[in-house]
Amino acid sequence: MKKAKKKAWIQFSRYIRLKYAKNGFVKCYTCSTVKHWKEMQAGHGIGGRSNAVLFDEDLVRPQCVGCNYFANGRYAVFTQNLINEYGAKKYEEIVRRSNQVVKYTKDDYLEIERKYKELVNELQAGDSLI
């Protein structure tokens, strides 16, 4: 189960970083640092990394290691950026979703891994600089 979750996360993280990349480079959501997508991380706008937020595309964005790890996610900036992007109403919906209890099975993780691996392959096929 643990290995399946880790593999699902690896593909999801790759997808998030590639989704926002242009010519292989991506901007940090919270400080605007630009680096190659492989040098960035996938950061969450709400802490805890519970199953309710772990694979939420609305809540995960590319972040540099400085913001995501050393500055503990820079949640105040992340939150404001999400509100600016989505509006307050949708952000409130995301917060509500983050408080739900979500349980995944091993098969769920395998499906998540498959889905995002396919999406990563599509993104990489469309950009020869990645």
JOCOR-V714417 format. One record per pair of residues at least 12 apart in sequence whose C-alpha atoms are under 8 Angstrom apart, sorted by sequence separation. I is the first residue (numbers start at 0). J is the second residue. If there is no record, write none. Layout:
# JOCOR-V714417
i,j
I,J
I,J
This chain:
# JOCOR-V714417
i,j
23,35
24,36
27,39
23,36
45,58
25,39
44,58
43,58
44,59
20,36
43,59
44,60
42,59
43,60
41,59
42,60
17,36
41,60
42,61
16,36
41,61
42,62
16,37
40,61
41,62
39,61
40,62
16,39
39,62
40,63
58,81
16,40
39,63
40,64
16,41
38,63
39,64
42,67
15,41
41,67
46,72
40,67
12,40
13,41
44,72
46,74
12,41
34,63
43,72
45,74
42,72
44,74
32,63
28,60
27,60
28,61
29,62
44,77
45,78
27,61
28,62
44,78
26,61
27,62
58,93
25,61
26,62
27,63
30,66
57,93
29,66
44,81
15,56
19,61
11,54
15,59
16,60
29,73
52,96
15,60
16,61
51,96
52,97
8,54
15,61
51,97
29,76
51,98
29,77
49,97
51,99
28,77
45,94
51,100
50,100
51,101
29,80
50,101
28,80
45,97
50,102
50,103
11,111
4,105
7,108
11,112
14,115
3,105
6,108
7,109
10,112
14,116
17,119
9,112
23,126
0,104
4,108
7,111
8,112
11,115
14,118
18,122
22,126
0,105
3,108
4,109
7,112
10,115
11,116
14,119
17,122
23,128
3,109
6,112
7,113
10,116
13,119
17,123
22,128
23,129
22,129
7,115
3,112
10,119
